[in-house]
């Protein structure tokens, strides 16, 4: 009986398609939401940090931001004045992982955010990538366990 179980497990392991599993991870809504949270909340909002680790400019915007209803942080640029930019983020899975897309020209009179702040506003820092690696590792392990019927 034990030998049959081992052979069955070996056959399932042979059928494991790593590329398909990874694609499922990138297509997963939880993964995409987590990537967006890392880029918008963890980097831009909390740290005013671009993907390359550089900081967005610091301006004396406190009174203007407070007048617009943004309570914190009001001492630096975080690209979240109305929240529309953050809401426009989208994850586009591809063969090597994913791309981050967003409407960077929401306010044409003010200019395109990419032109003003650089393309690095869309992307993950090394710290965020490490957090994502751990998240993906756990999700992949779960998917592999389900596929191999190990639970």
N, CA and C atoms as a LAMMPS dump frame, in Angstrom:
ITEM: TIMESTEP
0
ITEM: NUMBER OF ATOMS
453
ITEM: BOX BOUNDS ff ff ff
-5.0000000000000000e+02 5.0000000000000000e+02
-5.0000000000000000e+02 5.0000000000000000e+02
-5.0000000000000000e+02 5.0000000000000000e+02
ITEM: ATOMS id mol type element x y z
1 1 1 N 0.82 -1.192 0
2 1 2 C 0 0 0
3 1 3 C 0.864 1.256 0
4 2 1 N 1.92 1.305 0.853
5 2 2 C 2.797 2.46 0.925
6 2 3 C 3.503 2.729 -0.389
7 3 1 N 3.895 1.68 -1.089
8 3 2 C 4.58 1.835 -2.382
9 3 3 C 3.647 2.445 -3.425
10 4 1 N 2.369 2.056 -3.413
11 4 2 C 1.396 2.619 -4.345
12 4 3 C 1.225 4.12 -4.128
13 5 1 N 1.163 4.534 -2.875
14 5 2 C 1.014 5.959 -2.562
15 5 3 C 2.226 6.733 -3.06
16 6 1 N 3.434 6.188 -2.861
17 6 2 C 4.653 6.858 -3.315
18 6 3 C 4.673 6.981 -4.835
19 7 1 N 4.263 5.931 -5.556
20 7 2 C 4.228 5.981 -7.014
21 7 3 C 3.205 6.997 -7.506
22 8 1 N 2.044 7.027 -6.863
23 8 2 C 1.004 7.985 -7.227
24 8 3 C 1.494 9.416 -7.024
25 9 1 N 2.15 9.668 -5.907
26 9 2 C 2.693 10.994 -5.62
27 9 3 C 3.757 11.364 -6.641
28 10 1 N 4.606 10.427 -7.009
29 10 2 C 5.643 10.67 -8.006
30 10 3 C 5.032 11.048 -9.35
31 11 1 N 3.953 10.38 -9.735
32 11 2 C 3.265 10.708 -10.994
33 11 3 C 2.683 12.127 -10.943
34 12 1 N 2.095 12.483 -9.811
35 12 2 C 1.54 13.844 -9.682
36 12 3 C 2.659 14.889 -9.737
37 13 1 N 3.792 14.597 -9.127
38 13 2 C 4.925 15.529 -9.164
39 13 3 C 5.388 15.728 -10.601
40 14 1 N 5.435 14.649 -11.381
41 14 2 C 5.835 14.742 -12.788
42 14 3 C 4.869 15.618 -13.588
43 15 1 N 3.609 15.639 -13.191
44 15 2 C 2.591 16.406 -13.91
45 15 3 C 2.55 17.883 -13.483
46 16 1 N 3.299 18.21 -12.449
47 16 2 C 3.31 19.575 -11.938
48 16 3 C 3.859 20.533 -12.993
49 17 1 N 3.107 21.534 -13.365
50 17 2 C 3.518 22.534 -14.352
51 17 3 C 3.834 23.834 -13.611
52 18 1 N 5.118 24.08 -13.379
53 18 2 C 5.543 25.242 -12.604
54 18 3 C 5.099 26.555 -13.245
55 19 1 N 5.208 26.644 -14.567
56 19 2 C 4.809 27.87 -15.256
57 19 3 C 3.322 28.153 -15.063
58 20 1 N 2.523 27.098 -15.136
59 20 2 C 1.081 27.262 -14.947
60 20 3 C 0.768 27.71 -13.519
61 21 1 N 1.439 27.1 -12.55
62 21 2 C 1.218 27.484 -11.156
63 21 3 C 1.622 28.941 -10.912
64 22 1 N 2.757 29.343 -11.465
65 22 2 C 3.188 30.738 -11.31
66 22 3 C 2.196 31.694 -11.96
67 23 1 N 1.707 31.324 -13.125
68 23 2 C 0.707 32.164 -13.807
69 23 3 C -0.549 32.29 -12.936
70 24 1 N -0.961 31.192 -12.295
71 24 2 C -2.111 31.238 -11.388
72 24 3 C -1.856 32.2 -10.229
73 25 1 N -0.623 32.2 -9.727
74 25 2 C -0.273 33.109 -8.624
75 25 3 C -0.387 34.564 -9.091
76 26 1 N 0.164 34.876 -10.274
77 26 2 C 0.111 36.263 -10.765
78 26 3 C -1.31 36.666 -11.135
79 27 1 N -2.144 35.723 -11.55
80 27 2 C -3.54 36.014 -11.886
81 27 3 C -4.425 36.141 -10.642
82 28 1 N -3.95 35.641 -9.521
83 28 2 C -4.728 35.622 -8.283
84 28 3 C -5.006 37.045 -7.788
85 29 1 N -6.262 37.319 -7.487
86 29 2 C -6.666 38.65 -7.019
87 29 3 C -5.945 39.059 -5.739
88 30 1 N -5.736 38.118 -4.832
89 30 2 C -5.015 38.431 -3.589
90 30 3 C -3.586 38.875 -3.877
91 31 1 N -2.928 38.2 -4.808
92 31 2 C -1.563 38.579 -5.176
93 31 3 C -1.552 39.965 -5.795
94 32 1 N -2.462 40.208 -6.727
95 32 2 C -2.508 41.501 -7.394
96 32 3 C -2.818 42.626 -6.403
97 33 1 N -3.755 42.389 -5.501
98 33 2 C -4.074 43.4 -4.482
99 33 3 C -2.874 43.664 -3.585
100 34 1 N -2.13 42.624 -3.264
101 34 2 C -0.96 42.778 -2.405
102 34 3 C 0.13 43.6 -3.112
103 35 1 N 0.347 43.334 -4.387
104 35 2 C 1.332 44.094 -5.164
105 35 3 C 0.943 45.571 -5.2
106 36 1 N -0.332 45.832 -5.449
107 36 2 C -0.806 47.221 -5.491
108 36 3 C -0.638 47.879 -4.128
109 37 1 N -0.949 47.16 -3.063
110 37 2 C -0.777 47.704 -1.711
111 37 3 C 0.691 48.023 -1.423
112 38 1 N 1.576 47.13 -1.836
113 38 2 C 2.999 47.38 -1.63
114 38 3 C 3.435 48.654 -2.352
115 39 1 N 2.997 48.826 -3.595
116 39 2 C 3.403 49.984 -4.385
117 39 3 C 2.761 51.277 -3.878
118 40 1 N 1.465 51.24 -3.633
119 40 2 C 0.763 52.481 -3.274
120 40 3 C 0.884 52.83 -1.794
121 41 1 N 0.441 51.945 -0.933
122 41 2 C 0.388 52.254 0.5
123 41 3 C 1.764 52.18 1.155
124 42 1 N 2.444 51.048 0.969
125 42 2 C 3.735 50.857 1.652
126 42 3 C 4.825 51.785 1.125
127 43 1 N 4.887 51.974 -0.168
128 43 2 C 5.959 52.781 -0.74
129 43 3 C 5.568 54.243 -0.903
130 44 1 N 4.57 54.512 -1.748
131 44 2 C 4.243 55.899 -2.065
132 44 3 C 3.644 56.643 -0.874
133 45 1 N 2.628 56.061 -0.237
134 45 2 C 1.933 56.768 0.84
135 45 3 C 2.77 56.871 2.106
136 46 1 N 3.249 55.734 2.604
137 46 2 C 3.956 55.739 3.888
138 46 3 C 5.377 56.291 3.799
139 47 1 N 6.052 56.034 2.667
140 47 2 C 7.467 56.401 2.579
141 47 3 C 7.794 57.432 1.505
142 48 1 N 6.835 57.74 0.616
143 48 2 C 7.101 58.612 -0.542
144 48 3 C 8.302 58.095 -1.332
145 49 1 N 8.311 56.785 -1.538
146 49 2 C 9.473 56.117 -2.125
147 49 3 C 9.148 55.515 -3.484
148 50 1 N 10.048 55.748 -4.438
149 50 2 C 9.939 55.153 -5.766
150 50 3 C 10.538 53.743 -5.743
151 51 1 N 10.319 53 -6.827
152 51 2 C 10.822 51.631 -6.924
153 51 3 C 12.341 51.56 -6.819
154 52 1 N 13.041 52.587 -7.26
155 52 2 C 14.501 52.577 -7.193
156 52 3 C 15.041 53.023 -5.836
157 53 1 N 14.133 53.279 -4.882
158 53 2 C 14.536 53.66 -3.533
159 53 3 C 14.688 55.152 -3.31
160 54 1 N 14.61 55.937 -4.381
161 54 2 C 14.704 57.39 -4.21
162 54 3 C 13.375 57.93 -3.703
163 55 1 N 13.449 59.056 -3.017
164 55 2 C 12.251 59.664 -2.434
165 55 3 C 11.641 60.69 -3.37
166 56 1 N 10.317 60.776 -3.298
167 56 2 C 9.622 61.833 -4.024
168 56 3 C 9.969 63.162 -3.36
169 57 1 N 9.835 64.267 -4.094
170 57 2 C 10.195 65.566 -3.511
171 57 3 C 9.377 65.889 -2.264
172 58 1 N 9.977 66.683 -1.382
173 58 2 C 9.3 67.165 -0.182
174 58 3 C 8.945 68.62 -0.406
175 59 1 N 7.694 68.948 -0.218
176 59 2 C 7.22 70.322 -0.381
177 59 3 C 6.418 70.712 0.85
178 60 1 N 6.288 71.979 1.072
179 60 2 C 5.451 72.474 2.169
180 60 3 C 4.007 72.501 1.677
181 61 1 N 3.349 71.376 1.735
182 61 2 C 1.987 71.243 1.22
183 61 3 C 0.949 71.102 2.322
184 62 1 N 1.335 71.215 3.556
185 62 2 C 0.451 70.901 4.671
186 62 3 C -0.902 71.579 4.583
187 63 1 N -0.942 72.875 4.423
188 63 2 C -2.236 73.575 4.427
189 63 3 C -3.077 73.184 3.219
190 64 1 N -2.448 73.023 2.041
191 64 2 C -3.183 72.639 0.841
192 64 3 C -3.757 71.226 0.996
193 65 1 N -2.94 70.304 1.463
194 65 2 C -3.413 68.937 1.63
195 65 3 C -4.51 68.843 2.681
196 66 1 N -4.359 69.564 3.78
197 66 2 C -5.398 69.543 4.813
198 66 3 C -6.698 70.137 4.276
199 67 1 N -6.606 71.193 3.475
200 67 2 C -7.797 71.811 2.874
201 67 3 C -8.514 70.829 1.953
202 68 1 N -7.756 69.922 1.361
203 68 2 C -8.339 68.91 0.479
204 68 3 C -8.819 67.689 1.259
205 69 1 N -8.618 67.709 2.593
206 69 2 C -9.114 66.617 3.416
207 69 3 C -8.12 65.502 3.667
208 70 1 N -6.886 65.681 3.239
209 70 2 C -5.883 64.644 3.474
210 70 3 C -5.178 64.969 4.784
211 71 1 N -5.358 64.104 5.765
212 71 2 C -4.832 64.376 7.091
213 71 3 C -3.367 63.996 7.254
214 72 1 N -2.934 62.905 6.681
215 72 2 C -1.552 62.502 6.876
216 72 3 C -1.116 61.609 5.729
217 73 1 N 0.103 61.585 5.371
218 73 2 C 1.104 62.593 5.708
219 73 3 C 0.915 63.835 4.837
220 74 1 N 1.121 64.98 5.409
221 74 2 C 0.918 66.235 4.672
222 74 3 C 2.226 66.976 4.433
223 75 1 N 3.334 66.381 4.805
224 75 2 C 4.62 67.059 4.676
225 75 3 C 5.417 66.634 3.447
226 76 1 N 4.834 65.757 2.613
227 76 2 C 5.569 65.29 1.443
228 76 3 C 4.607 64.812 0.356
229 77 1 N 5.153 64.657 -0.818
230 77 2 C 4.391 64.148 -1.958
231 77 3 C 4.193 62.645 -1.767
232 78 1 N 2.948 62.181 -1.945
233 78 2 C 2.692 60.739 -1.896
234 78 3 C 1.729 60.308 -3
235 79 1 N 1.353 61.261 -3.852
236 79 2 C 0.511 61.005 -5.033
237 79 3 C -0.856 60.423 -4.681
238 80 1 N -1.387 60.795 -3.502
239 80 2 C -2.677 60.261 -3.077
240 80 3 C -3.684 61.352 -2.711
241 81 1 N -3.58 62.509 -3.255
242 81 2 C -4.422 63.624 -2.857
243 81 3 C -5.91 63.271 -2.903
244 82 1 N -6.383 62.728 -4.01
245 82 2 C -7.799 62.346 -4.114
246 82 3 C -7.996 60.839 -3.991
247 83 1 N -6.936 60.073 -4.159
248 83 2 C -7.033 58.615 -4.131
249 83 3 C -7.288 58.012 -5.501
250 84 1 N -7.613 58.843 -6.491
251 84 2 C -7.931 58.334 -7.83
252 84 3 C -6.734 57.646 -8.484
253 85 1 N -5.549 58.19 -8.281
254 85 2 C -4.353 57.575 -8.866
255 85 3 C -4.157 56.171 -8.307
256 86 1 N -4.238 56.016 -7
257 86 2 C -4.066 54.7 -6.378
258 86 3 C -5.134 53.721 -6.873
259 87 1 N -6.351 54.209 -7.026
260 87 2 C -7.448 53.348 -7.492
261 87 3 C -7.252 52.896 -8.931
262 88 1 N -6.446 53.62 -9.693
263 88 2 C -6.255 53.28 -11.108
264 88 3 C -5.204 52.189 -11.328
265 89 1 N -4.525 51.751 -10.272
266 89 2 C -3.474 50.741 -10.413
267 89 3 C -4.052 49.411 -10.885
268 90 1 N -3.28 48.746 -11.739
269 90 2 C -3.682 47.457 -12.273
270 90 3 C -2.431 46.595 -12.445
271 91 1 N -2.576 45.323 -12.22
272 91 2 C -1.48 44.376 -12.402
273 91 3 C -1.749 43.592 -13.673
274 92 1 N -0.751 43.544 -14.543
275 92 2 C -0.869 42.836 -15.81
276 92 3 C 0.13 41.681 -15.805
277 93 1 N -0.362 40.447 -15.565
278 93 2 C 0.537 39.278 -15.584
279 93 3 C 1.134 39.084 -16.973
280 94 1 N 2.382 38.624 -17.013
281 94 2 C 3.026 38.305 -18.282
282 94 3 C 3.872 37.052 -18.097
283 95 1 N 4.617 36.697 -19.118
284 95 2 C 5.362 35.425 -19.073
285 95 3 C 6.489 35.422 -18.042
286 96 1 N 6.955 36.584 -17.628
287 96 2 C 8.051 36.629 -16.655
288 96 3 C 7.604 37.083 -15.272
289 97 1 N 6.332 37.382 -15.11
290 97 2 C 5.821 37.862 -13.822
291 97 3 C 4.642 38.784 -14.018
292 98 1 N 4.905 40.094 -13.897
293 98 2 C 3.813 41.05 -14.005
294 98 3 C 4.366 42.444 -14.3
295 99 1 N 3.489 43.293 -14.811
296 99 2 C 3.768 44.717 -14.96
297 99 3 C 2.754 45.461 -14.112
298 100 1 N 3.143 46.625 -13.63
299 100 2 C 2.234 47.49 -12.891
300 100 3 C 1.855 48.641 -13.813
301 101 1 N 0.562 48.864 -13.937
302 101 2 C 0.055 49.93 -14.794
303 101 3 C -0.864 50.821 -13.962
304 102 1 N -0.946 52.077 -14.331
305 102 2 C -1.847 53.011 -13.665
306 102 3 C -2.084 54.192 -14.592
307 103 1 N -3.169 54.898 -14.354
308 103 2 C -3.446 56.117 -15.103
309 103 3 C -2.633 57.24 -14.475
310 104 1 N -1.518 57.559 -15.086
311 104 2 C -0.614 58.573 -14.539
312 104 3 C -0.928 59.975 -15.044
313 105 1 N -1.965 60.085 -15.858
314 105 2 C -2.332 61.384 -16.407
315 105 3 C -3.783 61.722 -16.061
316 106 1 N -4.133 61.549 -14.803
317 106 2 C -5.496 61.819 -14.334
318 106 3 C -5.836 63.308 -14.363
319 107 1 N -4.846 64.132 -14.191
320 107 2 C -5.047 65.577 -14.098
321 107 3 C -4.2 66.251 -15.177
322 108 1 N -4.691 66.24 -16.434
323 108 2 C -3.897 66.739 -17.561
324 108 3 C -3.344 68.162 -17.363
325 109 1 N -4.074 68.99 -16.631
326 109 2 C -3.589 70.352 -16.405
327 109 3 C -2.343 70.368 -15.516
328 110 1 N -2.188 69.344 -14.694
329 110 2 C -1.041 69.274 -13.778
330 110 3 C 0.133 68.511 -14.372
331 111 1 N -0.102 67.75 -15.426
332 111 2 C 0.954 66.962 -16.053
333 111 3 C 0.885 65.495 -15.672
334 112 1 N 1.553 64.703 -16.473
335 112 2 C 1.609 63.264 -16.273
336 112 3 C 2.585 62.951 -15.135
337 113 1 N 2.146 62.133 -14.181
338 113 2 C 2.992 61.791 -13.03
339 113 3 C 4.316 61.137 -13.461
340 114 1 N 4.278 60.337 -14.518
341 114 2 C 5.501 59.687 -15.003
342 114 3 C 6.505 60.75 -15.455
343 115 1 N 6.022 61.757 -16.182
344 115 2 C 6.911 62.816 -16.652
345 115 3 C 7.449 63.653 -15.493
346 116 1 N 6.628 63.864 -14.48
347 116 2 C 7.024 64.708 -13.356
348 116 3 C 7.903 63.954 -12.358
349 117 1 N 7.476 62.745 -11.977
350 117 2 C 8.136 62.014 -10.89
351 117 3 C 8.954 60.81 -11.345
352 118 1 N 8.862 60.461 -12.629
353 118 2 C 9.648 59.362 -13.175
354 118 3 C 8.885 58.05 -13.22
355 119 1 N 9.304 57.158 -14.114
356 119 2 C 8.621 55.868 -14.274
357 119 3 C 8.742 54.973 -13.044
358 120 1 N 9.67 55.296 -12.147
359 120 2 C 9.886 54.474 -10.95
360 120 3 C 8.754 54.586 -9.933
361 121 1 N 7.763 55.454 -10.182
362 121 2 C 6.613 55.495 -9.266
363 121 3 C 5.77 54.234 -9.414
364 122 1 N 5.929 53.55 -10.544
365 122 2 C 5.247 52.277 -10.785
366 122 3 C 6.285 51.166 -10.689
367 123 1 N 6.293 50.475 -9.578
368 123 2 C 7.254 49.398 -9.402
369 123 3 C 7.522 49.17 -7.929
370 124 1 N 8.209 48.095 -7.638
371 124 2 C 8.46 47.712 -6.256
372 124 3 C 9.925 47.88 -5.878
373 125 1 N 10.139 48.347 -4.666
374 125 2 C 11.489 48.451 -4.109
375 125 3 C 12 47.055 -3.782
376 126 1 N 13.27 46.957 -3.468
377 126 2 C 13.835 45.661 -3.071
378 126 3 C 13.128 45.123 -1.824
379 127 1 N 12.818 46.012 -0.888
380 127 2 C 12.116 45.593 0.33
381 127 3 C 10.731 45.031 -0.008
382 128 1 N 10.016 45.723 -0.882
383 128 2 C 8.69 45.242 -1.293
384 128 3 C 8.789 43.942 -2.085
385 129 1 N 9.81 43.829 -2.925
386 129 2 C 9.998 42.587 -3.68
387 129 3 C 10.259 41.411 -2.747
388 130 1 N 11.005 41.649 -1.682
389 130 2 C 11.268 40.574 -0.716
390 130 3 C 9.966 40.154 -0.023
391 131 1 N 9.142 41.129 0.344
392 131 2 C 7.838 40.81 0.948
393 131 3 C 6.981 40.018 -0.036
394 132 1 N 7.021 40.409 -1.307
395 132 2 C 6.248 39.712 -2.326
396 132 3 C 6.771 38.288 -2.52
397 133 1 N 8.093 38.113 -2.498
398 133 2 C 8.666 36.764 -2.638
399 133 3 C 8.138 35.828 -1.552
400 134 1 N 8.098 36.316 -0.33
401 134 2 C 7.587 35.491 0.778
402 134 3 C 6.111 35.175 0.582
403 135 1 N 5.345 36.168 0.152
404 135 2 C 3.916 35.984 -0.103
405 135 3 C 3.718 34.935 -1.201
406 136 1 N 4.449 35.079 -2.299
407 136 2 C 4.322 34.162 -3.438
408 136 3 C 4.784 32.761 -3.049
409 137 1 N 5.859 32.68 -2.282
410 137 2 C 6.352 31.371 -1.832
411 137 3 C 5.265 30.638 -1.054
412 138 1 N 4.63 31.326 -0.119
413 138 2 C 3.568 30.701 0.672
414 138 3 C 2.392 30.283 -0.207
415 139 1 N 2.007 31.154 -1.124
416 139 2 C 0.882 30.84 -2.018
417 139 3 C 1.227 29.671 -2.941
418 140 1 N 2.444 29.657 -3.478
419 140 2 C 2.87 28.544 -4.331
420 140 3 C 2.9 27.225 -3.562
421 141 1 N 3.436 27.271 -2.343
422 141 2 C 3.454 26.055 -1.52
423 141 3 C 2.047 25.523 -1.294
424 142 1 N 1.121 26.428 -1.041
425 142 2 C -0.278 26.016 -0.841
426 142 3 C -0.848 25.384 -2.105
427 143 1 N -0.593 26.012 -3.261
428 143 2 C -1.103 25.479 -4.524
429 143 3 C -0.473 24.122 -4.846
430 144 1 N 0.803 23.96 -4.553
431 144 2 C 1.483 22.685 -4.798
432 144 3 C 0.915 21.601 -3.891
433 145 1 N 0.703 21.934 -2.638
434 145 2 C 0.119 20.953 -1.701
435 145 3 C -1.268 20.508 -2.182
436 146 1 N -2.06 21.464 -2.661
437 146 2 C -3.401 21.122 -3.168
438 146 3 C -3.275 20.242 -4.401
439 147 1 N -2.383 20.635 -5.338
440 147 2 C -2.214 19.861 -6.571
441 147 3 C -1.756 18.435 -6.261
442 148 1 N -0.836 18.301 -5.309
443 148 2 C -0.295 16.976 -4.975
444 148 3 C -1.189 16.219 -4.007
445 149 1 N -2.261 16.881 -3.571
446 149 2 C -3.212 16.275 -2.636
447 149 3 C -2.514 15.819 -1.367
448 150 1 N -1.746 16.738 -0.767
449 150 2 C -0.989 16.397 0.431
450 150 3 C -1.704 16.759 1.724
451 151 1 N -2.842 17.373 1.653
452 151 2 C -3.563 17.731 2.875
453 151 3 C -4.516 16.646 3.32
